[in-house]
Structure formats: C-alpha cells, structure tokens
C-alpha cells in the first residue's frame, strides 16, 4: 500500500493557486484512474484505488499548508505505513514551469508543507517536485505561490497534470524512470520530421528536373536552329 499526498490549501480561494499544484495532481490521478469518491478523513480528503495491482491512497491535507504533516502523520500511523511508502506531490520554485523531478529524502528547502511533514514523519519520503518557476526575488515568493496560475500557464499545466496521471501506474510500481518518461511525452514530445520530408522531396525533384533541362545537349543543325527561330 502506498500513500500519495498532494499539498495545497483548502477552499475555493486557493483552488487555482500555484501552491496547490500538488492537490491538482492527485485530483487528476483520481479522476483518470477511477478512484473511489473523496471522503473526509485524517484532517483532509482521502480516496483510494488501484494502480498496476498496487493499492494507492490519495490524501489532500486540509489543515492549511504549514500544518500538512499532522494529516500525513495521522494517515501513515493508521495504515501502519513507513515514510518509504509516502510520496508527496508539491510545487517547486527551483524548477522551471513544466519541469517535473522525483526526489528521495533530503531537506525541505523552506517549503512550509514539506517542513511540517519533516516534523511529523521525518525526511525519508519521496517527493514529486512540480516546477512552477521563481518570481525572481525572495520577497515576492509568498504572493507568487498564493496567486492563481496565469492563462498563459494553462497549456503547460495541463500537460504536466496529464503526464503525471499517465505515469501514475509506473510510479506505483516504483519505476520512476518510466514515470518521468510518461511526463516527458506530454511536456516535451518528440518532434516529427515527416512534414519536413514531405515538403523537401518535391523541391529537390524540381531542382533536378531544371538541372537536367539546362544540361541537355542541343543536337540540332545550324539550318534547323534557323528554321526553328521563325516558327
């Protein structure tokens, strides 16, 4: 059994905030993979489902970000899980928008939600770092993360959420490489060269035809050339 936690703040005021991208990720997984209806439990919202034969619990703490660890710790103790069974989806200032990285253990880098989780269960849990970019100055961070994603962000945000959902079964199987590949196929799909090839071929043929016409030897006699001029 695995416990996947999406970090965010409760209430419609915060629903579209950059700080809530962790919530958005687990909600997308639940929707796409037919998880059970959400229910109130462990000071948050909980649902459960199965991915690749692995039972997965999805939790959205509703304690507000800086107390997230209370909800996570309560759920972990109830199901007798270890920190190694926990994966936390959260916003990451130090990654460019649209970038997604997996990290095992380590510090909280000043993230209030991770700091709270550290206090309650330690640091030996897995994180899915969802890049939102940095506003450029630390004094602007609070306002930035508590602001909604801009309209211009919607395309890459949707790609990230789709990619995370696509890769969820691989993540449940502890195949983080395949998970990252699934995200990359959404956020940075390989570019096809088929169209370029289709337009290049007739251009090359036209050049060849003109070259052949220009290099064809004129075998007419002088008299025939004179006659052809007056036709």
TORZA-510735 format. One record per residue: residue number from 1; x, y, z of N, C-alpha, C in turn; residue in three letters. Coordinates in Angstrom, 3 decimals. Each point is the difference from the previous one (the first is absolute). Example, Ala and Ser with C-alpha at 12.3 -4.5 7.8 and 13.67 -1.06 7.14 Angstrom:
BEGIN
REC  pos        nu        nv        nw       cau       cav       caw        cu        cv        cw  code
REC    1    13.190    -5.690     7.800    -0.890     1.190     0.000     0.900     1.200     0.000   Ala
REC    2    -0.350     1.050    -0.720     0.820     1.190     0.060    -0.770     1.090     0.730   Ser
***
This chain:
BEGIN
REC  pos        nu        nv        nw       cau       cav       caw        cu        cv        cw  code
REC    1     0.843    -1.198     0.000    -0.843     1.198     0.000     0.876     1.246     0.000   Unk
REC    2    -0.449     0.995    -0.767     0.745     1.251    -0.075    -0.913     1.172     0.345   Unk
REC    3     0.607     1.020     0.576    -0.719     1.227     0.341     0.589     1.144    -0.807   Unk
REC    4    -0.812     0.557    -0.897     0.422     1.142    -0.815    -0.715     1.248     0.492   Unk
REC    5     0.777     1.012     0.302    -0.529     1.219     0.599     0.166     1.176    -0.960   Unk
REC    6    -1.096     0.714    -0.240     0.060     1.214    -0.807    -0.092     1.209     0.915   Unk
REC    7     0.999     0.875    -0.049     0.007     1.152     0.896    -0.748     1.189    -0.600   Unk
REC    8    -0.697     0.724     0.881    -0.752     1.179    -0.421    -0.715     0.601     1.181   Unk
REC    9    -0.804     1.001    -0.264    -0.821     0.638     1.027    -1.472    -0.232    -0.317   Unk
REC   10    -0.844    -0.206     1.013    -1.416    -0.276    -0.242    -0.803     1.253    -0.314   Unk
REC   11    -1.092    -0.195    -0.727    -0.919     1.096    -0.283     0.138     0.535    -1.403   Unk
REC   12    -1.116     0.495    -0.569     0.004     0.514    -1.382     0.948     1.167    -0.223   Unk
REC   13     0.299     0.757     1.039     0.914     1.142    -0.116     1.380    -0.440    -0.490   Unk
REC   14     0.403    -1.209     0.382     1.349    -0.469    -0.308     0.043    -1.038    -1.130   Unk
REC   15    -1.150    -0.401    -0.490    -0.081    -1.142    -0.923     0.903     0.128    -1.220   Unk
REC   16     0.118     1.207    -0.555     0.801     0.178    -1.209     1.400     0.513     0.246   Unk
REC   17     0.422     0.058     1.272     1.336     0.516     0.344     1.119    -0.912    -0.484   Unk
REC   18     1.153     0.613    -0.251     1.193    -0.792    -0.332     0.354    -0.949     1.141   Unk
REC   19    -0.242     0.436     1.228     0.304    -0.811     1.174    -0.843    -1.269     0.045   Unk
REC   20    -1.073    -0.054    -0.782    -0.916    -1.141     0.037     0.212    -0.993    -1.122   Unk
REC   21     1.100     0.084    -0.702     0.215    -0.915    -1.126     0.096    -1.451     0.482   Unk
REC   22     0.437    -0.212     1.243     0.027    -1.365     0.551    -1.387    -0.585     0.129   Unk
REC   23    -0.949     0.831     0.481    -1.409    -0.422     0.056    -0.501    -0.339    -1.398   Unk
REC   24     0.298     0.889    -0.953    -0.469    -0.199    -1.374     0.491    -1.332    -0.547   Unk
REC   25     1.232    -0.360     0.320     0.583    -1.243    -0.525    -0.733    -1.228     0.515   Unk
REC   26    -0.235    -0.070     1.316    -0.672    -1.197     0.530    -1.469    -0.035    -0.415   Unk
REC   27    -0.615     1.168    -0.170    -1.382     0.028    -0.489    -0.078    -0.552    -1.418   Unk
REC   28     0.996     0.338    -0.824     0.005    -0.495    -1.381     0.205    -1.513    -0.032   Unk
REC   29     0.877    -0.498     0.856     0.222    -1.448     0.065    -1.292    -0.718     0.403   Unk
REC   30    -0.664     0.532     1.027    -1.239    -0.616     0.471    -1.059    -0.025    -1.094   Unk
REC   31    -0.107     1.099    -0.728    -1.019     0.110    -1.055     0.294    -0.946    -1.161   Unk
REC   32     1.245    -0.017    -0.438     0.356    -0.785    -1.184     0.018    -1.503     0.242   Unk
REC   33     0.248    -0.410     1.250     0.185    -1.426     0.280    -1.134    -0.610     0.818   Unk
REC   34    -1.132     0.697     0.053    -1.191    -0.580     0.599     0.086    -0.288     1.488   Unk
REC   35     0.635     0.907     0.747     0.074    -0.186     1.456    -1.381     0.213     0.620   Unk
REC   36    -0.144    -0.458     1.243    -1.262     0.143     0.735    -0.293     1.480     0.270   Unk
REC   37    -1.242     0.342     0.344    -0.320     1.393     0.346     0.844     0.477     1.189   Unk
REC   38     0.332     1.275     0.009     0.748     0.576     1.109    -0.866     0.004     1.260   Unk
REC   39     0.647    -0.240     1.151    -0.718     0.066     1.275     0.887     0.700     1.034   Unk
REC   40    -0.613     0.580     0.990     0.740     0.712     1.044     0.638    -0.988     0.964   Unk
REC   41     1.295     0.111     0.162     0.722    -0.890     0.915     1.407     0.555     0.230   Unk
REC   42     0.517    -0.216     1.173     1.363     0.412     0.354     0.234     1.510    -0.208   Unk
REC   43    -0.948     0.810     0.392     0.100     1.449    -0.154     0.227     0.391    -1.468   Unk
REC   44    -0.622    -0.749    -0.869     0.144     0.274    -1.420    -1.031    -0.751    -0.808   Unk
REC   45     0.232    -0.113    -1.296    -0.852    -0.782    -0.899     0.795    -1.194    -0.489   Unk
REC   46    -0.641    -1.179     0.007     0.680    -1.246    -0.329    -0.792    -0.769    -1.041   Unk
REC   47     0.709    -0.635    -0.908    -0.618    -0.944    -0.931     0.970    -1.143    -0.204   Unk
REC   48    -0.475    -1.102    -0.528     0.885    -1.136    -0.228    -0.342    -0.684    -1.314   Unk
REC   49     0.994    -0.657    -0.542    -0.170    -0.712    -1.259     1.152    -0.955    -0.201   Unk
REC   50     0.090    -0.545    -1.207     1.047    -0.976    -0.300     0.708     0.395    -1.292   Unk
REC   51     1.314    -0.078     0.026     0.817     0.290    -1.175     1.000    -1.135    -0.187   Unk
REC   52    -0.102    -0.699    -1.106     0.890    -1.130    -0.276    -0.034    -1.030     1.132   Unk
REC   53    -1.187    -0.200     0.583    -0.143    -0.979     1.061     0.443     0.489     1.363   Unk
REC   54     0.458     1.242     0.092     0.455     0.575     1.267    -1.084     0.910     0.554   Unk
REC   55    -0.385    -0.204     1.259    -0.983     0.878     0.628     0.646     1.343     0.295   Unk
REC   56    -0.659     1.067    -0.432     0.533     1.353     0.183    -1.047     0.868     0.685   Unk
REC   57     0.407     0.660     1.072    -0.832     0.981     0.700     0.427     1.389    -0.439   Unk
REC   58    -0.959     0.828    -0.349     0.281     1.388    -0.353    -0.546     0.894     1.107   Unk
REC   59     0.839     0.893     0.509    -0.384     0.853     1.118     0.255     1.464    -0.325   Unk
REC   60    -1.005     0.830     0.274     0.146     1.454    -0.102    -0.170     0.583     1.410   Unk
REC   61     1.082     0.310     0.701    -0.130     0.590     1.337    -0.785     1.311    -0.064   Unk
REC   62    -0.913     0.193     0.942    -0.806     1.222     0.033     0.286     0.819     1.265   Unk
REC   63     1.235    -0.123     0.457     0.429     0.699     1.218     0.639     1.346    -0.312   Unk
REC   64     0.034     0.381    -1.269     0.809     1.083    -0.552     1.448    -0.481    -0.080   Unk
REC   65     0.718     0.592    -0.934     1.308    -0.504    -0.408     0.962    -0.224     1.161   Unk
REC   66     0.117     0.967     0.902     1.042    -0.095     1.020    -0.297    -1.006     1.115   Unk
REC   67    -1.139    -0.687    -0.083    -0.321    -1.062     0.962    -0.261    -1.333    -0.700   Unk
REC   68     0.435    -0.122    -1.230    -0.274    -1.197    -0.813     0.463    -1.283     0.676   Unk
REC   69     1.087     0.075     0.744     0.562    -1.191     0.623    -0.934    -0.670     0.995   Unk
REC   70    -0.896     0.772     0.595    -0.957    -0.591     0.942    -0.872    -1.023    -0.710   Unk
REC   71    -0.512     0.363    -1.151    -0.862    -0.886    -0.780     0.771    -1.211    -0.509   Unk
REC   72     1.199     0.251    -0.538     0.810    -1.086    -0.559     0.395    -0.991     1.086   Unk
REC   73     0.435     0.529     1.141     0.418    -0.879     1.096    -1.143    -0.855     0.512   Unk
REC   74    -1.184     0.584     0.097    -1.165    -0.732     0.480    -0.356    -1.147    -0.937   Unk
REC   75    -0.002     0.273    -1.300    -0.321    -1.038    -0.986     1.058    -1.094    -0.002   Unk
REC   76     1.254     0.399     0.087     1.084    -0.977    -0.037    -0.057    -0.942     1.191   Unk
REC   77    -0.295     0.537     1.169    -0.083    -0.843     1.201    -1.211    -0.925    -0.060   Unk
REC   78    -1.121     0.494    -0.502    -1.213    -0.809    -0.068     0.221    -1.239    -0.873   Unk
REC   79     0.653     0.190    -1.134     0.209    -1.111    -0.931     1.323    -0.733     0.256   Unk
REC   80     0.702     0.400     1.066     1.264    -0.641     0.374     1.009     0.020    -1.156   Unk
REC   81     0.135     1.175    -0.606     0.934     0.184    -1.111     1.299     0.618     0.505   Unk
REC   82     1.029    -0.128    -0.791     1.282     0.628     0.307     0.188     1.207    -0.922   Unk
REC   83     0.929     0.895     0.319     0.249     1.141    -0.898     0.331    -0.428    -1.433   Unk
REC   84     0.600    -1.176    -0.163     0.340    -0.494    -1.335    -1.243    -0.284    -0.840   Unk
REC   85    -1.156    -0.140     0.641    -1.256    -0.261    -0.719    -0.699     1.293    -0.420   Unk
REC   86     0.556     1.140     0.395    -0.651     1.297    -0.211     0.655     0.755    -1.150   Unk
REC   87    -0.827     0.547    -0.884     0.464     0.873    -1.078    -0.790     1.300     0.081   Unk
REC   88     0.717     1.121    -0.038    -0.630     1.314     0.126     0.156     0.773    -1.305   Unk
REC   89    -1.118     0.466    -0.550    -0.019     0.831    -1.207    -0.073     1.466     0.448   Unk
REC   90     0.952     0.809    -0.441     0.017     1.389     0.476     0.574     0.954    -1.052   Unk
REC   91    -0.298     1.281     0.171     0.534     1.038    -0.869     1.481     0.203     0.300   Unk
REC   92     0.769     0.317    -1.055     1.443     0.159     0.147     0.467     1.283    -0.693   Unk
REC   93     0.431     0.956     0.806     0.469     1.284    -0.523     1.295    -0.127    -0.799   Unk
REC   94     0.826    -0.970     0.364     1.316    -0.113    -0.617     0.005    -0.796    -1.297   Unk
REC   95    -1.178    -0.327    -0.521    -0.114    -0.637    -1.313    -0.819     0.890    -0.920   Unk
REC   96     0.385     0.050    -1.255    -0.735     0.805    -0.976    -1.418    -0.534    -0.164   Unk
REC   97    -0.942     0.860    -0.356    -1.376    -0.452    -0.223    -0.050    -1.160    -0.995   Unk
REC   98    -0.718    -1.048     0.353    -0.130    -1.147    -0.882     1.001    -1.112     0.249   Unk
REC   99     1.023     0.265     0.802     0.984    -1.033     0.318    -0.481    -0.829     1.189   Unk
REC  100     0.276    -1.287    -0.038    -0.401    -0.913     1.078     1.200    -0.878     0.351   Unk
REC  101     0.287    -0.089     1.286     1.120    -0.825     0.452    -0.404    -0.836     1.212   Unk
REC  102     0.608    -1.157     0.104    -0.232    -0.891     1.146     1.198     0.115     0.937   Unk
REC  103    -0.274     0.094     1.288     1.076     0.103     0.987    -0.314    -0.888     1.187   Unk
REC  104     1.015    -0.690     0.495    -0.168    -0.867     1.167     0.727     0.607     1.186   Unk
REC  105    -0.732     0.330     1.059     0.614     0.551     1.195     0.564     1.395    -0.226   Unk
REC  106     0.781     0.469     0.979     0.626     1.307    -0.108    -0.735     1.071     0.780   Unk
REC  107     0.458     1.233    -0.140    -0.561     1.117     0.748    -1.314     0.492    -0.572   Unk
REC  108    -0.574     0.990     0.684    -1.296     0.534    -0.441     0.136     1.305    -0.784   Unk
REC  109     1.210     0.576    -0.062     0.276     1.202    -0.793    -0.946     1.155     0.310   Unk
REC  110    -0.464     0.078     1.239    -0.848     1.112     0.403    -1.459    -0.138    -0.349   Unk
REC  111    -0.384    -1.121    -0.608    -1.406    -0.209    -0.359    -0.777    -0.320     1.281   Unk
REC  112    -1.004     0.796     0.318    -0.718    -0.152     1.274    -0.694    -1.354     0.144   Unk
REC  113    -0.548    -0.502    -1.088    -0.661    -1.299     0.064     0.984    -1.119     0.280   Unk
REC  114     1.132     0.014    -0.704     1.020    -1.018     0.225     0.608     0.134     1.395   Unk
REC  115     0.193     1.226     0.451     0.543     0.208     1.344    -0.885    -0.663     1.060   Unk
REC  116    -1.314     0.167    -0.156    -0.937    -0.608     0.946     0.046    -1.522    -0.074   Unk
REC  117     0.100    -0.542    -1.213     0.071    -1.457    -0.159     1.287    -0.527     0.617   Unk
REC  118     1.103     0.712    -0.190     1.266    -0.384     0.626    -0.168    -0.142     1.508   Unk
REC  119    -0.716     0.946     0.583    -0.169     0.010     1.454    -0.803    -1.199     0.500   Unk
REC  120    -0.891    -0.511    -0.839    -0.899    -1.072     0.441     0.446    -1.401    -0.412   Unk
REC  121     0.670    -0.134    -1.140     0.372    -1.351    -0.447     1.477    -0.107    -0.390   Unk
REC  122     0.749     1.072     0.117     1.395    -0.040    -0.418     0.143     0.359    -1.477   Unk
REC  123     1.184    -0.224    -0.541     0.270     0.431    -1.379     0.105    -1.125    -1.013   Unk
REC  124    -0.125    -1.246     0.437     0.239    -1.143    -0.888    -1.215    -0.370    -0.836   Unk
REC  125    -0.635     0.991    -0.594    -1.137    -0.253    -0.887     0.335     0.521    -1.396   Unk
REC  126    -0.761    -0.437    -0.962     0.231     0.380    -1.393    -0.774     1.262    -0.346   Unk
REC  127     0.606     0.847    -0.823    -0.703     1.213    -0.439    -0.084     0.032    -1.528   Unk
REC  128    -1.119     0.487    -0.493    -0.156     0.308    -1.416    -0.007     1.521    -0.089   Unk
REC  129     1.093     0.557    -0.484     0.192     1.446    -0.042    -0.594     0.540    -1.306   Unk
REC  130    -1.011     0.829     0.129    -0.719     0.533    -1.160     0.397     1.460    -0.191   Unk
REC  131     0.807     0.254    -1.017     0.564     1.331    -0.201    -1.041     1.070    -0.294   Unk
REC  132     0.117     1.124     0.695    -0.870     1.161    -0.262     0.825     1.246    -0.309   Unk
REC  133     1.334    -0.112     0.042     0.845     1.154    -0.242     0.112     0.888     1.235   Unk
REC  134     0.892     0.979    -0.092     0.265     0.908     1.123    -0.332     1.423    -0.428   Unk
REC  135    -0.593     0.802     0.876    -0.359     1.370    -0.374     1.201     0.928    -0.160   Unk
REC  136     1.181    -0.458     0.403     1.187     0.818    -0.198     0.603     0.586     1.267   Unk
REC  137    -0.800     0.170     1.034     0.497     0.539     1.263    -0.750    -0.661     1.144   Unk
REC  138     0.722    -0.303     1.075    -0.619    -0.729     1.113    -1.148     0.771     0.646   Unk
REC  139     0.028     1.339    -0.073    -1.076     0.791     0.596    -1.321    -0.152    -0.752   Unk
REC  140     0.062    -0.510    -1.218    -1.205    -0.150    -0.809    -0.556    -1.425     0.022   Unk
REC  141     0.694    -0.898     0.689    -0.374    -1.417    -0.033    -1.397    -0.242     0.554   Unk
REC  142    -0.303     0.559     1.181    -1.294    -0.267     0.642    -1.165     0.399    -0.896   Unk
REC  143     0.064     1.189    -0.560    -1.065     0.450    -0.891    -0.081    -0.820    -1.268   Unk
REC  144     1.155    -0.453    -0.476     0.065    -0.783    -1.238    -0.665    -1.361     0.166   Unk
REC  145     0.368    -0.734     1.052    -0.548    -1.354     0.159    -1.472     0.025     0.393   Unk
REC  146    -0.442     1.105     0.611    -1.410     0.102     0.403    -0.833     0.743    -1.038   Unk
REC  147     0.534     0.117    -1.209    -0.752     0.560    -1.130    -0.369    -1.120    -0.959   Unk
REC  148    -1.079     0.201    -0.731    -0.434    -1.006    -0.971     0.959    -0.100    -1.178   Unk
REC  149     0.040    -1.155    -0.607     0.730    -0.153    -1.254    -0.595     0.957    -1.030   Unk
REC  150     0.862     0.607    -0.802    -0.456     0.907    -1.045    -0.615    -0.799    -1.151   Unk
REC  151    -0.774     0.684    -0.833    -0.592    -0.674    -1.166     1.078    -0.587    -0.896   Unk
REC  152     1.120     0.706    -0.094     1.094    -0.470    -0.855     0.624    -1.296     0.521   Unk
REC  153    -0.257    -0.327     1.262     0.552    -1.222     0.600    -0.860    -1.230    -0.243   Unk
REC  154    -1.214     0.196    -0.465    -0.957    -1.108    -0.020     0.430    -1.167    -0.876   Unk
REC  155     0.633     0.279    -1.129     0.396    -1.095    -0.899     1.050    -0.893     0.641   Unk
REC  156     1.077     0.600     0.501     1.046    -0.842     0.593    -0.481    -0.655     1.287   Unk
REC  157    -0.859     0.692     0.753    -0.540    -0.580     1.229    -0.823    -1.247    -0.312   Unk
REC  158    -0.833     0.085    -1.026    -0.808    -1.159    -0.383     0.893    -1.144    -0.463   Unk
REC  159     1.067     0.325    -0.733     0.932    -1.045    -0.447     0.649    -0.695     1.198   Unk
REC  160     0.397     0.785     1.002     0.624    -0.581     1.192    -0.967    -0.924     0.725   Unk
REC  161    -1.222     0.459     0.210    -0.976    -0.808     0.735    -0.352    -1.271    -0.774   Unk
REC  162    -0.130     0.113    -1.310    -0.264    -1.184    -0.821     1.181    -0.977     0.072   Unk
REC  163     1.212     0.560    -0.067     1.190    -0.844     0.040     0.141    -0.730     1.324   Unk
REC  164    -0.253     0.702     1.094     0.062    -0.618     1.326    -1.028    -1.127     0.103   Unk
REC  165    -1.195     0.250    -0.517    -1.035    -1.025     0.020     0.379    -1.190    -0.885   Unk
REC  166     0.543     0.282    -1.176     0.448    -1.081    -0.894     1.040    -0.876     0.688   Unk
REC  167     0.889     0.638     0.746     1.106    -0.736     0.622    -0.323    -0.594     1.345   Unk
REC  168    -1.200     0.247     0.516    -0.361    -0.472     1.340     0.160    -1.508     0.180   Unk
REC  169    -0.429    -0.830    -0.965     0.188    -1.447     0.183     1.468    -0.385     0.142   Unk
REC  170     0.873     0.649    -0.768     1.436    -0.286     0.108     0.530     0.435     1.365   Unk
REC  171    -0.473     1.140     0.479     0.428     0.484     1.311    -0.439    -0.958     1.096   Unk
REC  172    -1.190    -0.553    -0.130    -0.492    -0.972     0.979     0.853    -1.265     0.016   Unk
REC  173     0.637    -0.293    -1.132     0.879    -1.165    -0.108     1.453     0.342     0.326   Unk
REC  174     0.221     1.233     0.499     1.347     0.478     0.362     0.913     0.150    -1.207   Unk
REC  175    -0.571     0.138    -1.169     0.793     0.211    -1.208     0.013     1.505    -0.301   Unk
REC  176     0.860     0.722     0.695     0.021     1.458    -0.148     0.500     0.433    -1.378   Unk
REC  177     0.835    -0.826    -0.613     0.479     0.329    -1.342    -1.142     0.009    -1.011   Unk
REC  178    -0.837    -1.027     0.059    -1.145    -0.071    -0.908    -1.011     1.105     0.320   Unk
REC  179    -0.125     0.323     1.274    -0.872     1.114     0.392     0.470     1.300    -0.640   Unk
REC  180     1.289     0.274     0.098     0.534     1.237    -0.587    -0.141     0.001    -1.520   Unk
REC  181     0.148    -1.162    -0.618    -0.181    -0.088    -1.450    -1.435     0.343    -0.399   Unk
REC  182    -0.959    -0.469     0.788    -1.411     0.289    -0.285    -0.274     1.499     0.087   Unk
REC  183     0.596     0.645     1.001    -0.157     1.451     0.124     0.637     0.710    -1.188   Unk
REC  184     1.192    -0.439    -0.379     0.720     0.633    -1.105    -0.753    -0.121    -1.324   Unk
REC  185    -0.688    -1.116    -0.209    -0.764    -0.181    -1.235    -1.127     1.017    -0.120   Unk
REC  186    -0.454     0.512     1.141    -1.034     1.044    -0.008     0.606     1.393    -0.068   Unk
REC  187     1.062     0.223     0.758     0.551     1.356     0.121     1.029     0.330    -1.069   Unk
REC  188     0.669    -1.022    -0.549     1.013     0.236    -1.029    -0.020    -1.136    -1.010   Unk
REC  189    -1.111    -0.160    -0.740    -0.114    -1.110    -0.952     1.023     0.118    -1.120   Unk
REC  190     0.485    -1.138    -0.506     0.964     0.042    -1.113    -0.628     0.635    -1.227   Unk
REC  191     0.776     0.825    -0.679    -0.511     0.674    -1.189     0.145    -0.887    -1.226   Unk
REC  192    -1.062    -0.104    -0.774     0.014    -0.837    -1.200     0.620     0.755    -1.169   Unk
REC  193     0.780    -0.724    -0.819     0.635     0.615    -1.175    -0.730    -0.370    -1.283   Unk
REC  194    -1.163    -0.641     0.152    -0.708    -0.481    -1.180    -0.421     1.140    -0.916   Unk
REC  195    -0.548     1.085     0.596    -0.468     1.100    -0.837     1.151     0.664    -0.740   Unk
REC  196     1.123     0.125     0.709     1.159     0.609    -0.638     0.457    -0.849    -1.175   Unk
REC  197    -0.041    -1.319     0.173     0.419    -0.900    -1.076    -0.939     0.091    -1.187   Unk
REC  198    -1.309     0.096     0.285    -0.980     0.058    -1.079     0.162     1.259    -0.842   Unk
REC  199     0.370     1.121     0.611     0.145     1.238    -0.763     1.354     0.069    -0.683   Unk
REC  200     0.971    -0.698     0.538     1.345     0.055    -0.558     0.126    -0.804    -1.282   Unk
REC  201    -0.675    -1.141    -0.074     0.150    -0.901    -1.145    -0.420     0.660    -1.316   Unk
REC  202    -1.204     0.609    -0.135    -0.356     0.606    -1.281     0.898     1.169    -0.374   Unk
REC  203     0.516     0.737     0.965     0.910     1.115    -0.297     1.275    -0.531    -0.627   Unk
REC  204     0.525    -1.085     0.569     1.213    -0.601    -0.542    -0.223    -0.526    -1.416   Unk
REC  205    -1.167    -0.608    -0.244    -0.296    -0.522    -1.328    -0.074     1.128    -1.018   Unk
REC  206    -0.589     1.120     0.396    -0.127     1.133    -0.914     1.381     0.519    -0.381   Unk
REC  207     0.898     0.060     0.962     1.358     0.464    -0.276     0.693    -0.936    -0.974   Unk
REC  208    -0.205    -1.301     0.219     0.627    -0.984    -0.887    -0.526     0.131    -1.416   Unk
REC  209    -1.317     0.180    -0.147    -0.598     0.124    -1.332     0.541     1.217    -0.730   Unk
REC  210     0.113     1.134     0.749     0.522     1.214    -0.650     1.451    -0.187    -0.409   Unk
REC  211     0.757    -0.667     0.839     1.412    -0.233    -0.310     0.147    -0.878    -1.238   Unk
REC  212    -0.866    -1.023    -0.093     0.059    -0.890    -1.163    -0.352     0.754    -1.270   Unk
REC  213    -0.996     0.905     0.109    -0.392     0.776    -1.184     1.124     0.917    -0.447   Unk
REC  214     0.689     0.588     0.946     1.060     0.953    -0.317     1.243    -0.668    -0.551   Unk
REC  215     0.204    -1.261     0.290     1.221    -0.699    -0.422    -0.236    -0.915    -1.201   Unk
REC  216    -1.210    -0.040    -0.577    -0.279    -0.848    -1.174     0.711     0.570    -1.230   Unk
REC  217     0.735    -0.838    -0.707     0.777     0.435    -1.157    -0.920     0.317    -1.194   Unk
REC  218     0.235     1.129    -0.662    -0.791     0.408    -1.167     0.639    -0.610    -1.242   Unk
REC  219    -0.673    -0.966    -0.625     0.552    -0.738    -1.153    -0.548     0.509    -1.337   Unk
REC  220    -0.720     1.130     0.040    -0.547     0.513    -1.275     1.110     0.552    -0.888   Unk
REC  221    -0.221    -0.097    -1.358     0.952     0.574    -0.952    -0.192     1.511    -0.034   Unk
REC  222     0.971     0.742    -0.496    -0.154     1.462    -0.108    -1.237     0.394    -0.801   Unk
REC  223    -0.286    -0.773    -1.105    -1.157     0.323    -0.816    -1.280    -0.219     0.794   Unk
REC  224    -0.061    -1.119     0.814    -1.195    -0.293     0.792    -0.223     1.068     1.064   Unk
REC  225     1.112     0.488     0.592    -0.130     1.056     1.008    -0.594     1.268    -0.615   Unk
REC  226     0.447     0.323    -1.234    -0.499     1.183    -0.681    -1.473    -0.131    -0.324   Unk
REC  227    -0.392    -1.211    -0.476    -1.397    -0.250    -0.326    -0.866     0.113     1.255   Unk
REC  228     0.495    -0.583     1.137    -0.778     0.028     1.246    -0.223     1.406     0.508   Unk
REC  229     0.920     0.918    -0.317    -0.149     1.391     0.479    -1.172     0.705    -0.652   Unk
REC  230    -0.361    -0.418    -1.210    -1.068     0.671    -0.736    -1.307    -0.773     0.037   Unk
REC  231    -0.082    -1.024     0.833    -1.247    -0.762     0.116    -1.029     0.794     0.793   Unk
***
